[in-house]
Amino acid sequence: MIEIKLKAFIDVLKANNLTKSKLLHGQTRVILDLDSLFMIYDGQEIDIKQQPMNYGGYRYYLHCPSCGEPRTSLYWRNNKAISCRICLGLHARTLNRSKTDCVYYWEQAVKEAQKIVPGYEAKDYLTPDFPDKPKRMHWKTYYKHRAKYYQYWRKGEDLWLSGIKL
């Protein structure tokens, strides 16, 4: 299943001062026309709704072909139909997560480290590597985030090790 986020396509157009473009999304051809308010994704035409904002500019929405409701993203399932997550019966990603999954806690640890260093990415989940304290940050704040990081990391590690059968 592929998520089609309209904002990602519009950001590319705005960066190049364009209103029409032919793009690639993975290996799928996309034609986007903000003047005529339509998008063609792999041969399927999707209408776009334009809503004016208070201080100028517009907010754009994709119309779900199944229910007709405006959505910020649609899903292309099994290379067939394009629909919104409600029509496909999908729940929000956070609701689909299981707290018995070790990766959930490791990702929480990474989010905690990103509060210290915004571009932080984990090398792997095998070794914890919390970033060094940045200049001008209080030690108390640093230790608070560091403690949470290791708490999440250990919880993920415990779940991972509990799943191994010897």
DSSP file (Angstrom, degrees, kcal/mol; ACC not computed):
  #  RESIDUE AA STRUCTURE BP1 BP2  ACC     N-H-->O    O-->H-N    N-H-->O    O-->H-N    TCO  KAPPA ALPHA  PHI   PSI    X-CA   Y-CA   Z-CA
    1    1 A M              0   0    0      0, 0.0     2,-0.4     0, 0.0    76,-0.2   0.000 360.0 360.0 360.0 134.1    0.0    0.0    0.0
    2    2 A I  E     -A   76   0A   0     74,-2.1    74,-3.0     2,-0.0     2,-0.5  -0.936 360.0-138.8-116.0 132.1    1.4    3.4   -1.0
    3    3 A E  E     -A   75   0A   0     -2,-0.4     2,-0.7    72,-0.2    72,-0.2  -0.776  10.6-155.1 -90.5 130.3    0.4    6.7    0.7
    4    4 A I  E     -A   74   0A   0     70,-3.8    70,-2.1    -2,-0.5     2,-0.6  -0.897  10.8-170.5-106.6 104.2   -0.2    9.6   -1.7
    5    5 A K  E >>  -A   73   0A   0     -2,-0.7     4,-1.0    68,-0.2     3,-0.5  -0.863  12.5-159.0 -98.7 117.9    0.4   12.8    0.3
    6    6 A L  H 3> S+     0   0    0     66,-1.9     4,-2.5    -2,-0.6     3,-0.3   0.857  88.5  63.5 -62.8 -36.6   -0.6   15.9   -1.8
    7    7 A K  H 3> S+     0   0    0     65,-0.5     4,-2.6     1,-0.2    -1,-0.2   0.866  97.4  56.4 -59.1 -38.0    1.6   18.2    0.3
    8    8 A A  H <> S+     0   0    0     -3,-0.5     4,-1.2     1,-0.2    -1,-0.2   0.899 111.1  43.3 -61.9 -40.5    4.7   16.4   -0.9
    9    9 A F  H  X S+     0   0    0     -4,-1.0     4,-1.8    -3,-0.3    -2,-0.2   0.904 113.6  50.6 -71.3 -41.6    3.8   17.1   -4.5
   10   10 A I  H  X S+     0   0    0     -4,-2.5     4,-2.9     1,-0.2     5,-0.2   0.872 105.0  57.5 -66.3 -36.5    2.8   20.7   -3.9
   11   11 A D  H  X S+     0   0    0     -4,-2.6     4,-2.1     1,-0.2    -1,-0.2   0.885 106.1  50.3 -60.5 -38.4    6.0   21.4   -2.1
   12   12 A V  H  X S+     0   0    0     -4,-1.2     4,-1.1     2,-0.2    -1,-0.2   0.915 112.2  47.2 -65.1 -43.1    8.0   20.4   -5.2
   13   13 A L  H ><>S+     0   0    0     -4,-1.8     5,-2.6     1,-0.2     3,-0.5   0.930 112.6  48.3 -64.1 -45.5    5.8   22.6   -7.4
   14   14 A K  H ><5S+     0   0    0     -4,-2.9     3,-1.1     1,-0.2    -1,-0.2   0.871 106.4  57.3 -64.5 -36.5    6.1   25.6   -5.0
   15   15 A A  H 3<5S+     0   0    0     -4,-2.1    -1,-0.2     1,-0.3    -2,-0.2   0.811 115.4  37.5 -63.8 -28.9    9.9   25.2   -4.8
   16   16 A N  T <<5S-     0   0    0     -4,-1.1    -1,-0.3    -3,-0.5    -2,-0.2   0.272 112.0-117.7-104.8   9.4   10.1   25.5   -8.6
   17   17 A N  T < 5 +     0   0    0     -3,-1.1     2,-0.3    -4,-0.3    -3,-0.2   0.907  68.2 138.6  53.7  47.6    7.4   28.2   -8.9
   18   18 A L      < -     0   0    0     -5,-2.6    -1,-0.2    -6,-0.1    -2,-0.1  -0.811  45.2-170.8-117.9 158.6    5.2   25.8  -11.0
   19   19 A T  S    S+     0   0    0     -2,-0.3    15,-3.2     1,-0.3    16,-0.5   0.452  80.6  42.5-120.1 -11.4    1.5   25.1  -11.1
   20   20 A K  E     +C   33   0B   0     13,-0.2     2,-0.3    14,-0.1    -1,-0.3  -0.990  67.9 153.3-134.3 143.3    1.7   22.1  -13.5
   21   21 A S  E     -C   32   0B   0     11,-2.3    11,-2.7    -2,-0.4     2,-0.5  -0.986  39.2-133.3-164.7 155.4    4.1   19.3  -13.5
   22   22 A K  E     +C   31   0B   0     -2,-0.3     2,-0.2     9,-0.2     9,-0.2  -0.981  41.5 171.6-110.9 122.4    4.8   15.6  -14.5
   23   23 A L  E     -C   30   0B   0      7,-3.4     7,-2.9    -2,-0.5     2,-0.4  -0.745  31.4-124.0-126.5 169.3    6.5   13.8  -11.6
   24   24 A L  E     -C   29   0B   0     -2,-0.2     2,-0.6     5,-0.2     5,-0.2  -0.976  12.6-168.8-115.8 133.9    7.5   10.4  -10.5
   25   25 A H  E >  S-C   28   0B   0      3,-2.9     3,-1.6    -2,-0.4     2,-0.7  -0.881  76.8 -49.6-118.4  94.4    6.3    8.9   -7.2
   26   26 A G  T 3  S-     0   0    0     -2,-0.6    -2,-0.0     1,-0.2     0, 0.0  -0.714 122.2 -28.9  72.1-116.9    8.5    5.8   -6.9
   27   27 A Q  T 3  S+     0   0    0     -2,-0.7     2,-0.4    -3,-0.1    -1,-0.2   0.200 118.3 105.3-111.7  13.3    8.0    4.3  -10.4
   28   28 A T  E <   -C   25   0B   0     -3,-1.6    -3,-2.9    14,-0.0     2,-0.3  -0.800  69.5-127.1 -99.8 133.7    4.5    5.7  -10.8
   29   29 A R  E     -C   24   0B   0     -2,-0.4    13,-2.3    -5,-0.2     2,-0.4  -0.600  26.2-170.1 -79.7 136.7    3.9    8.6  -13.2
   30   30 A V  E     -CD  23  41B   0     -7,-2.9    -7,-3.4    -2,-0.3     2,-0.5  -0.995  11.1-166.1-130.1 130.7    2.0   11.6  -11.6
   31   31 A I  E     -CD  22  40B   0      9,-2.4     9,-3.0    -2,-0.4     2,-0.5  -0.980  12.6-173.6-115.1 124.5    0.6   14.5  -13.5
   32   32 A L  E     +CD  21  39B   0    -11,-2.7   -11,-2.3    -2,-0.5     2,-0.4  -0.975   9.6 177.6-124.1 127.2   -0.4   17.4  -11.2
   33   33 A D  E  >> +CD  20  38B   0      5,-2.5     5,-2.0    -2,-0.5     4,-0.6  -0.926   8.6 179.4-131.5 106.5   -2.3   20.5  -12.4
   34   34 A L  T  45S+     0   0    0    -15,-3.2   -14,-0.1    -2,-0.4    -1,-0.1   0.654  82.5  59.7 -81.8 -15.5   -3.2   23.1   -9.7
   35   35 A D  T  45S+     0   0    0    -16,-0.5    -1,-0.2     1,-0.2   -15,-0.1   0.930 117.4  29.7 -74.1 -46.9   -4.8   25.4  -12.3
   36   36 A S  T  45S-     0   0    0      2,-0.1    -2,-0.2     0, 0.0    -1,-0.2   0.470 109.1-126.8 -90.6  -3.1   -7.3   22.9  -13.5
   37   37 A L  T  <5 +     0   0    0     -4,-0.6    11,-1.8     1,-0.2     2,-0.3   0.951  64.4 114.9  56.7  59.4   -7.4   21.2  -10.0
   38   38 A F  E   < -DE  33  47B   0     -5,-2.0    -5,-2.5     9,-0.2     2,-0.4  -0.987  44.6-158.8-149.4 160.4   -6.7   17.6  -10.9
   39   39 A M  E     -DE  32  46B   0      7,-2.4     7,-3.6    -2,-0.3     2,-0.6  -0.998   7.3-154.1-137.4 136.3   -4.1   14.9  -10.4
   40   40 A I  E     -DE  31  45B   0     -9,-3.0    -9,-2.4    -2,-0.4     2,-0.6  -0.958  13.1-174.8-113.9 116.7   -3.5   11.8  -12.5
   41   41 A Y  E >  S-DE  30  44B   0      3,-2.7     3,-1.7    -2,-0.6   -11,-0.2  -0.933  73.5 -27.6-115.2 109.1   -1.9    9.0  -10.5
   42   42 A D  T 3  S-     0   0    0    -13,-2.3    -1,-0.2    -2,-0.6   -12,-0.1   0.886 127.9 -46.3  52.2  44.5   -1.0    6.0  -12.6
   43   43 A G  T 3  S+     0   0    0    -14,-0.3     2,-0.6     1,-0.2    -1,-0.3   0.331 115.1 114.2  86.5  -8.0   -3.8    6.7  -15.1
   44   44 A Q  E <   -E   41   0B   0     -3,-1.7    -3,-2.7     2,-0.0     2,-0.4  -0.863  61.0-138.0-100.7 124.6   -6.5    7.4  -12.4
   45   45 A E  E     -E   40   0B   0     -2,-0.6     2,-0.4    -5,-0.2    -5,-0.2  -0.649  18.7-170.9 -85.2 133.8   -7.8   10.9  -12.3
   46   46 A I  E     -E   39   0B   0     -7,-3.6    -7,-2.4    -2,-0.4     2,-0.1  -0.990  18.7-130.8-124.4 127.9   -8.3   12.5   -8.8
   47   47 A D  E     -E   38   0B   0     -2,-0.4    16,-2.7    16,-0.3     2,-0.4  -0.465  17.5-146.6 -75.6 149.9  -10.0   15.8   -8.3
   48   48 A I  E     -F   62   0C   0    -11,-1.8     2,-0.4    14,-0.2    14,-0.2  -0.962   3.1-147.9-119.1 135.5   -8.4   18.4   -6.1
   49   49 A K  E     -F   61   0C   0     12,-3.1    12,-2.4    -2,-0.4     2,-0.5  -0.853   8.9-151.5-102.5 138.9  -10.3   20.9   -3.9
   50   50 A Q  E     -F   60   0C   0     -2,-0.4    10,-0.2    10,-0.2    -2,-0.0  -0.946  11.0-172.3-113.3 123.0   -8.9   24.4   -3.4
   51   51 A Q  E     -F   59   0C   0      8,-3.1     8,-2.9    -2,-0.5     2,-0.1  -0.964  21.9-128.8-118.1 122.7   -9.7   26.2   -0.1
   52   52 A P  E     -F   58   0C   0      0, 0.0     6,-0.2     0, 0.0     2,-0.2  -0.400  21.4-140.1 -69.0 145.0   -8.7   29.8    0.4
   53   53 A M    >   -     0   0    0      4,-2.0     3,-1.3    -2,-0.1     4,-0.0  -0.646  22.3-107.7-102.3 163.1   -6.8   30.7    3.6
   54   54 A N  T 3  S+     0   0    0      1,-0.3     3,-0.1    -2,-0.2    -1,-0.1   0.862 114.3  36.7 -60.3 -42.4   -7.3   33.8    5.7
   55   55 A Y  T 3  S-     0   0    0      1,-0.4    -1,-0.3    -3,-0.0     2,-0.0  -0.074 126.8 -76.4-106.2  34.2   -4.1   35.6    4.8
   56   56 A G  S <  S+     0   0    0     -3,-1.3    -1,-0.4     1,-0.2     2,-0.0  -0.090  89.4  73.3  94.4 164.8   -3.8   34.6    1.2
   57   57 A G        -     0   0    0     -3,-0.1    -4,-2.0    -5,-0.1     2,-0.3  -0.176  69.7 -97.2  82.5 178.5   -2.8   31.4   -0.5
   58   58 A Y  E     -F   52   0C   0     -6,-0.2     2,-0.4    -2,-0.0    -8,-0.0  -0.944  11.4-139.8-136.4 155.0   -4.7   28.1   -0.8
   59   59 A R  E     -F   51   0C   0     -8,-2.9    -8,-3.1    -2,-0.3     2,-0.4  -0.966  26.6-148.1-112.4 134.5   -4.9   24.8    1.0
   60   60 A Y  E     -F   50   0C   0     -2,-0.4     2,-0.3   -10,-0.2   -10,-0.2  -0.817  14.0-174.0-110.5 143.9   -5.4   21.8   -1.3
   61   61 A Y  E     -F   49   0C   0    -12,-2.4   -12,-3.1    -2,-0.4     2,-0.4  -0.980  21.8-129.0-133.1 145.4   -7.2   18.6   -0.7
   62   62 A L  E     -FG  48  71C   0      9,-3.2     9,-3.3    -2,-0.3     2,-0.6  -0.760  25.0-129.2 -88.1 138.6   -7.6   15.4   -2.7
   63   63 A H  E     - G   0  70C   0    -16,-2.7   -16,-0.3    -2,-0.4     6,-0.1  -0.798  21.7-124.6 -88.8 125.3  -11.2   14.1   -3.3
   64   64 A C     >  -     0   0    0      5,-2.4     4,-2.2    -2,-0.6    19,-0.1  -0.546  12.1-145.7 -67.5 124.7  -11.5   10.5   -2.3
   65   65 A P  T  4 S+     0   0    0      0, 0.0    -1,-0.2     0, 0.0    18,-0.1   0.775  95.3  48.9 -63.5 -24.7  -13.0    8.7   -5.4
   66   66 A S  T  4 S+     0   0    0     16,-0.2    17,-0.1     3,-0.1    -2,-0.0   0.949 130.7  10.5 -81.2 -51.6  -14.9    6.3   -3.1
   67   67 A C  T  4 S-     0   0    0      2,-0.1    -1,-0.1     0, 0.0    16,-0.0   0.609  89.3-129.1-107.4 -13.8  -16.6    8.6   -0.6
   68   68 A G     <  +     0   0    0     -4,-2.2    -5,-0.0     1,-0.3     0, 0.0   0.500  58.8 139.9  80.4   3.6  -16.0   12.1   -2.2
   69   69 A E        -     0   0    0     -6,-0.1    -5,-2.4     1,-0.1     2,-0.3  -0.539  59.5-108.1 -80.3 146.0  -14.7   13.6    1.0
   70   70 A P  E     +G   63   0C   0      0, 0.0     2,-0.3     0, 0.0    -7,-0.2  -0.586  44.8 177.3 -74.5 133.1  -11.7   15.9    0.9
   71   71 A R  E     -G   62   0C   0     -9,-3.3    -9,-3.2    -2,-0.3     3,-0.1  -0.959  37.7-139.5-135.4 150.8   -8.5   14.3    2.3
   72   72 A T  S    S+     0   0    0     -2,-0.3   -66,-1.9     1,-0.2   -65,-0.5   0.739  93.2  20.4 -80.8 -23.3   -4.9   15.4    2.6
   73   73 A S  E     -A    5   0A   0    -68,-0.2    12,-0.4   -11,-0.1     2,-0.3  -0.999  64.4-165.6-145.9 148.3   -3.7   11.9    1.6
   74   74 A L  E     -A    4   0A   0    -70,-2.1   -70,-3.8    -2,-0.3     2,-0.4  -0.789  19.0-126.1-123.1 168.5   -5.0    8.9   -0.2
   75   75 A Y  E     -AB   3  83A   0      8,-3.5     8,-2.3    -2,-0.3     2,-0.7  -0.957   3.4-150.2-124.1 137.8   -3.8    5.3   -0.4
   76   76 A W  E     -AB   2  82A   0    -74,-3.0   -74,-2.1    -2,-0.4     2,-0.5  -0.912  24.1-162.4-105.7 106.9   -3.1    3.2   -3.5
   77   77 A R  E >>  - B   0  81A   0      4,-2.0     3,-1.9    -2,-0.7     4,-0.6  -0.812  62.1 -19.5-103.8 126.6   -3.8   -0.3   -2.5
   78   78 A N  T 34 S-     0   0    0     -2,-0.5    -1,-0.2     1,-0.3    -2,-0.0   0.793 112.4 -72.6  53.0  35.1   -2.5   -3.4   -4.4
   79   79 A N  T 34 S+     0   0    0     -3,-0.3    -1,-0.3     1,-0.1     3,-0.1   0.783 122.2  84.4  55.1  29.9   -2.0   -1.2   -7.5
   80   80 A K  T <4 S+     0   0    0     -3,-1.9     2,-0.2     1,-0.4    -2,-0.2   0.546  80.4  20.6-120.7 -88.7   -5.7   -1.0   -8.1
   81   81 A A  E  <  -B   77   0A   0     -4,-0.6    -4,-2.0    -5,-0.0     2,-0.5  -0.614  56.8-141.6 -98.2 149.0   -8.0    1.5   -6.3
   82   82 A I  E     +B   76   0A   0     -2,-0.2     2,-0.3    -6,-0.2    -6,-0.2  -0.936  38.0 148.2-106.1 126.7   -7.2    4.8   -4.7
   83   83 A S  E     -B   75   0A   0     -8,-2.3    -8,-3.5    -2,-0.5     2,-0.1  -0.935  45.6 -97.5-148.8 168.6   -9.2    5.5   -1.5
   84   84 A C     >  -     0   0    0     -2,-0.3     4,-1.7   -10,-0.2     6,-0.2  -0.393  43.1-103.7 -84.1 170.2   -8.9    7.3    1.8
   85   85 A R  H  >>S+     0   0    0    -12,-0.4     5,-3.0     1,-0.2     4,-0.5   0.796 120.1  55.8 -68.1 -27.1   -8.0    5.4    5.0
   86   86 A I  H >45S+     0   0    0      3,-0.2     3,-0.7     2,-0.2    -1,-0.2   0.914 107.9  47.4 -71.2 -42.2  -11.6    5.5    6.2
   87   87 A C  H 345S+     0   0    0      1,-0.2    -2,-0.2     2,-0.1    -1,-0.2   0.841 114.1  48.4 -65.5 -32.5  -12.9    3.8    3.0
   88   88 A L  H 3<5S-     0   0    0     -4,-1.7    -1,-0.2     2,-0.1    -2,-0.2   0.546 114.2-118.7 -84.6  -7.2  -10.1    1.2    3.3
   89   89 A G  T <<5 +     0   0    0     -3,-0.7     2,-0.3    -4,-0.5    -3,-0.2   0.761  60.9 150.6  77.3  24.8  -10.8    0.6    7.0
   90   90 A L      < -     0   0    0     -5,-3.0    -1,-0.3    -6,-0.2     2,-0.2  -0.662  34.2-146.1 -90.2 146.7   -7.4    1.7    8.2
   91   91 A H        -     0   0    0     -2,-0.3     5,-0.1     1,-0.2    -1,-0.0  -0.578  39.6 -73.0-100.3 170.0   -6.9    3.3   11.6
   92   92 A A    >>  -     0   0    0     -2,-0.2     3,-1.1     1,-0.1     4,-1.0  -0.323  48.3-114.5 -60.5 146.9   -4.4    6.0   12.5
   93   93 A R  H >> S+     0   0    0      1,-0.3     3,-0.7     2,-0.2     4,-0.7   0.861 114.1  55.7 -55.1 -40.7   -0.8    4.6   12.6
   94   94 A T  H 34 S+     0   0    0      1,-0.3     3,-0.4     2,-0.2    -1,-0.3   0.808 104.6  54.0 -66.4 -27.0   -0.4    5.2   16.3
   95   95 A L  H <4 S+     0   0    0     -3,-1.1    -1,-0.3     1,-0.2    -2,-0.2   0.742 104.4  55.3 -76.7 -22.1   -3.5    3.1   17.0
   96   96 A N  H << S+     0   0    0     -4,-1.0    -1,-0.2    -3,-0.7    -2,-0.2   0.600  87.2 102.6 -84.6 -10.9   -2.1    0.2   15.0
   97   97 A R     <  -     0   0    0     -4,-0.7     2,-0.5    -3,-0.4    -3,-0.0  -0.421  63.9-143.0 -74.4 147.3    1.1    0.1   17.0
   98   98 A S    >   -     0   0    0     -2,-0.1     3,-1.5     1,-0.1     6,-0.3  -0.928   8.8-146.9-111.1 133.5    1.5   -2.6   19.6
   99   99 A K  T 3  S+     0   0    0     -2,-0.5    -1,-0.1     1,-0.3    -2,-0.0   0.405  99.0  67.4 -79.9   5.6    3.3   -1.8   22.9
  100  100 A T  T 3  S+     0   0    0      4,-0.0     2,-0.5    59,-0.0    -1,-0.3   0.284  80.4  97.8 -99.9   8.1    4.5   -5.4   22.9
  101  101 A D    X>  -     0   0    0     -3,-1.5     4,-0.9     1,-0.1     3,-0.6  -0.856  66.7-150.5 -98.9 125.7    6.7   -4.5   19.9
  102  102 A C  H 3> S+     0   0    0     -2,-0.5     4,-1.9     1,-0.2     3,-0.3   0.834  94.3  61.9 -65.1 -32.5   10.3   -3.7   20.7
  103  103 A V  H 3> S+     0   0    0      1,-0.2     4,-2.5     2,-0.2    -1,-0.2   0.836  94.9  63.0 -64.9 -31.6   10.7   -1.4   17.7
  104  104 A Y  H <> S+     0   0    0     -3,-0.6     4,-1.7    -6,-0.3    -1,-0.2   0.938 107.5  41.8 -56.0 -48.1    8.0    0.9   19.2
  105  105 A Y  H  X S+     0   0    0     -4,-0.9     4,-2.0    -3,-0.3    -1,-0.2   0.858 112.1  53.9 -71.8 -34.8   10.1    1.6   22.2
  106  106 A W  H  X S+     0   0    0     -4,-1.9     4,-2.0     2,-0.2    -1,-0.2   0.892 109.1  49.4 -66.0 -37.5   13.3    2.0   20.2
  107  107 A E  H  X S+     0   0    0     -4,-2.5     4,-2.2     2,-0.2    -1,-0.2   0.856 108.3  53.4 -68.7 -33.8   11.6    4.6   18.0
  108  108 A Q  H  X S+     0   0    0     -4,-1.7     4,-1.9    -5,-0.2    -2,-0.2   0.886 107.6  51.9 -64.3 -38.0   10.4    6.4   21.2
  109  109 A A  H  X S+     0   0    0     -4,-2.0     4,-2.0     2,-0.2    -2,-0.2   0.909 108.4  50.5 -63.8 -41.7   14.0    6.4   22.3
  110  110 A V  H  X S+     0   0    0     -4,-2.0     4,-2.0     1,-0.2    -2,-0.2   0.909 108.3  52.5 -63.0 -41.7   15.1    8.0   19.0
  111  111 A K  H  X S+     0   0    0     -4,-2.2     4,-0.6     1,-0.2    -1,-0.2   0.879 108.1  51.8 -60.8 -37.3   12.4   10.6   19.4
  112  112 A E  H >< S+     0   0    0     -4,-1.9     3,-0.8     1,-0.2     4,-0.4   0.898 109.5  48.7 -66.6 -39.9   13.7   11.4   22.8
  113  113 A A  H >X S+     0   0    0     -4,-2.0     4,-2.5     1,-0.2     3,-1.2   0.821 103.1  62.5 -68.4 -30.4   17.3   11.8   21.4
  114  114 A Q  H 3< S+     0   0    0     -4,-2.0    -1,-0.2     1,-0.3    -2,-0.2   0.667  91.5  65.8 -70.8 -14.8   15.9   14.1   18.6
  115  115 A K  T << S+     0   0    0     -3,-0.8    -1,-0.3    -4,-0.6    -2,-0.2   0.755 110.6  36.9 -72.9 -23.8   14.8   16.5   21.3
  116  116 A I  T <4 S+     0   0    0     -3,-1.2    -2,-0.2    -4,-0.4    -1,-0.1   0.888 136.2  18.0 -88.9 -51.9   18.5   17.0   22.0
  117  117 A V  S >< S-     0   0    0     -4,-2.5     3,-2.1     1,-0.1    -1,-0.3  -0.946  72.8-154.0-124.6 106.7   19.8   16.8   18.4
  118  118 A P  T 3  S+     0   0    0      0, 0.0    -1,-0.1     0, 0.0    -4,-0.1   0.785  92.8  47.0 -55.0 -33.9   17.0   17.4   15.8
  119  119 A G  T 3  S+     0   0    0      2,-0.0    -5,-0.1     0, 0.0     2,-0.0   0.242  81.8 140.9 -93.2  15.7   18.7   15.4   13.0
  120  120 A Y    <   +     0   0    0     -3,-2.1     2,-0.4    -7,-0.1    -6,-0.1  -0.316  25.1 179.7 -64.0 134.9   19.6   12.4   15.2
  121  121 A E        -     0   0    0     -8,-0.1     2,-0.2    -2,-0.0     3,-0.1  -0.999  29.9-116.0-133.1 138.2   19.2    9.0   13.6
  122  122 A A        -     0   0    0     -2,-0.4     3,-0.1     1,-0.2     8,-0.0  -0.501  10.8-149.5 -72.8 137.2   20.0    5.7   15.3
  123  123 A K  S    S-     0   0    0      1,-0.3     2,-0.3    -2,-0.2    -1,-0.2   0.932  77.1 -32.2 -69.5 -45.8   22.9    3.7   13.8
  124  124 A D        -     0   0    0      3,-0.4    -1,-0.3    -3,-0.1     3,-0.1  -0.941  54.9-113.0-159.5 174.5   21.2    0.5   14.9
  125  125 A Y  S    S+     0   0    0     -2,-0.3    -3,-0.0     1,-0.1    -2,-0.0   0.370 100.5  78.3 -97.7   5.4   19.1   -0.7   17.8
  126  126 A L  S    S+     0   0    0      1,-0.2    -1,-0.1     2,-0.0    31,-0.0   0.849  97.6  35.4 -82.8 -35.1   21.8   -3.0   19.2
  127  127 A T  S    S-     0   0    0     -3,-0.1    -3,-0.4     2,-0.0     2,-0.3  -0.974  80.6-130.5-123.4 128.1   23.8   -0.3   20.9
  128  128 A P        +     0   0    0      0, 0.0     2,-0.3     0, 0.0    -3,-0.1  -0.591  26.7 177.7 -74.8 132.7   22.4    2.7   22.6
  129  129 A D        -     0   0    0     -2,-0.3    -6,-0.1     2,-0.0    -2,-0.0  -0.702   5.4-172.6-138.2  85.1   24.2    5.9   21.5
  130  130 A F        -     0   0    0     -2,-0.3   -20,-0.0     1,-0.1    16,-0.0  -0.582  31.4-108.9 -77.8 138.0   22.7    9.0   23.1
  131  131 A P        -     0   0    0      0, 0.0    -1,-0.1     0, 0.0   -14,-0.0  -0.205  35.6 -97.2 -67.3 158.3   24.1   12.3   21.7
  132  132 A D        -     0   0    0      1,-0.1     0, 0.0   -16,-0.0     0, 0.0  -0.273  50.2 -84.7 -69.3 159.9   26.4   14.5   23.7
  133  133 A K        -     0   0    0      1,-0.1    -1,-0.1     4,-0.0     3,-0.1  -0.490  45.7-130.5 -68.6 127.4   25.1   17.5   25.5
  134  134 A P    >   -     0   0    0      0, 0.0     3,-1.3     0, 0.0     8,-0.1  -0.388  33.4 -87.9 -73.9 158.2   24.8   20.6   23.3
  135  135 A K  T 3  S+     0   0    0      1,-0.2     3,-0.1    -2,-0.1     0, 0.0  -0.304 110.7  22.1 -61.8 149.8   26.2   23.9   24.4
  136  136 A R  T 3  S+     0   0    0      1,-0.2     2,-0.5    -3,-0.1    -1,-0.2   0.580  91.3 123.3  68.0  14.0   23.8   26.1   26.4
  137  137 A M    <   -     0   0    0     -3,-1.3    -1,-0.2     3,-0.0     2,-0.1  -0.885  66.6-115.1-102.5 136.8   21.6   23.2   27.5
  138  138 A H     >  -     0   0    0     -2,-0.5     4,-2.2     1,-0.1     5,-0.1  -0.396  16.1-130.1 -66.6 143.8   21.2   22.7   31.3
  139  139 A W  H  > S+     0   0    0      1,-0.2     4,-3.0     2,-0.2     5,-0.2   0.870 107.9  58.4 -62.6 -36.4   22.6   19.5   32.6
  140  140 A K  H  > S+     0   0    0      1,-0.2     4,-1.8     2,-0.2    -1,-0.2   0.921 108.2  45.1 -60.3 -44.4   19.3   18.8   34.4
  141  141 A T  H  > S+     0   0    0      2,-0.2     4,-2.1     1,-0.2     5,-0.2   0.914 113.4  50.6 -64.4 -43.9   17.4   18.9   31.1
  142  142 A Y  H  X S+     0   0    0     -4,-2.2     4,-2.5     1,-0.2    -2,-0.2   0.933 111.2  47.3 -60.9 -47.2   20.1   16.8   29.3
  143  143 A Y  H  X S+     0   0    0     -4,-3.0     4,-2.5     1,-0.2    -1,-0.2   0.840 108.7  55.9 -65.9 -32.5   20.0   14.1   32.1
  144  144 A K  H  X S+     0   0    0     -4,-1.8     4,-1.9    -5,-0.2    -1,-0.2   0.947 112.4  40.9 -63.5 -48.4   16.2   14.0   32.0
  145  145 A H  H  X S+     0   0    0     -4,-2.1     4,-2.4     1,-0.2    -2,-0.2   0.873 114.4  53.3 -67.7 -36.8   16.1   13.3   28.3
  146  146 A R  H  X S+     0   0    0     -4,-2.5     4,-2.4    -5,-0.2     5,-0.2   0.910 108.0  50.1 -64.8 -41.9   19.0   10.9   28.6
  147  147 A A  H  X S+     0   0    0     -4,-2.5     4,-2.0     1,-0.2    -2,-0.2   0.911 112.1  47.4 -63.3 -42.9   17.2    8.9   31.4
  148  148 A K  H  X S+     0   0    0     -4,-1.9     4,-2.6     2,-0.2     5,-0.2   0.908 109.9  54.1 -63.5 -41.2   14.0    8.7   29.2
  149  149 A Y  H  X S+     0   0    0     -4,-2.4     4,-2.7     1,-0.2    -2,-0.2   0.951 111.8  42.9 -57.3 -51.7   16.1    7.5   26.2
  150  150 A Y  H  X S+     0   0    0     -4,-2.4     4,-2.6     1,-0.2    -1,-0.2   0.832 111.2  56.1 -67.8 -31.3   17.7    4.7   28.2
  151  151 A Q  H  X S+     0   0    0     -4,-2.0     4,-2.1    -5,-0.2    -1,-0.2   0.947 112.2  41.8 -63.3 -48.2   14.4    3.7   29.7
  152  152 A Y  H  X S+     0   0    0     -4,-2.6     4,-2.4     2,-0.2    -2,-0.2   0.917 114.9  51.3 -63.9 -43.0   12.8    3.3   26.3
  153  153 A W  H  X S+     0   0    0     -4,-2.7     4,-2.3    -5,-0.2    -2,-0.2   0.923 111.4  46.6 -63.2 -44.2   15.8    1.6   24.9
  154  154 A R  H  X S+     0   0    0     -4,-2.6     4,-2.9     2,-0.2    -1,-0.2   0.889 110.8  52.7 -64.8 -39.2   16.0   -0.9   27.8
  155  155 A K  H  X S+     0   0    0     -4,-2.1     4,-2.1    -5,-0.2    -1,-0.2   0.917 111.3  46.6 -63.6 -41.9   12.2   -1.6   27.5
  156  156 A G  H  X S+     0   0    0     -4,-2.4     4,-2.2     2,-0.2    -2,-0.2   0.900 112.8  49.8 -64.0 -40.8   12.6   -2.3   23.8
  157  157 A E  H  X S+     0   0    0     -4,-2.3     4,-2.8     2,-0.2    -2,-0.2   0.903 109.1  51.8 -65.0 -41.3   15.6   -4.5   24.5
  158  158 A D  H  X S+     0   0    0     -4,-2.9     4,-2.1     1,-0.2    -1,-0.2   0.911 111.4  47.2 -61.6 -42.6   13.7   -6.5   27.2
  159  159 A L  H  X S+     0   0    0     -4,-2.1     4,-0.9     2,-0.2    -1,-0.2   0.890 112.5  50.0 -65.5 -38.4   10.8   -7.1   24.8
  160  160 A W  H >< S+     0   0    0     -4,-2.2     3,-0.6     1,-0.2     4,-0.3   0.928 113.1  45.2 -65.4 -44.8   13.2   -8.2   22.1
  161  161 A L  H >< S+     0   0    0     -4,-2.8     3,-1.0     1,-0.2    -1,-0.2   0.818 106.9  59.0 -70.1 -30.1   15.1  -10.6   24.4
  162  162 A S  H 3< S+     0   0    0     -4,-2.1    -1,-0.2     1,-0.2    -2,-0.2   0.741 101.1  57.5 -70.1 -20.6   11.8  -12.0   25.8
  163  163 A G  T << S+     0   0    0     -4,-0.9     2,-0.5    -3,-0.6    -1,-0.2   0.582  85.8  95.0 -84.0  -9.9   10.9  -13.0   22.2
  164  164 A I    <   -     0   0    0     -3,-1.0     2,-0.6    -4,-0.3    -3,-0.0  -0.717  64.1-153.6 -86.6 126.4   14.0  -15.2   21.7
  165  165 A K              0   0    0     -2,-0.5    -2,-0.1     1,-0.1    -3,-0.0  -0.878 360.0 360.0-101.2 123.9   13.4  -18.8   22.5
  166  166 A L              0   0    0     -2,-0.6    -1,-0.1     0, 0.0    -2,-0.0   0.407 360.0 360.0-102.1 360.0   16.5  -20.8   23.6
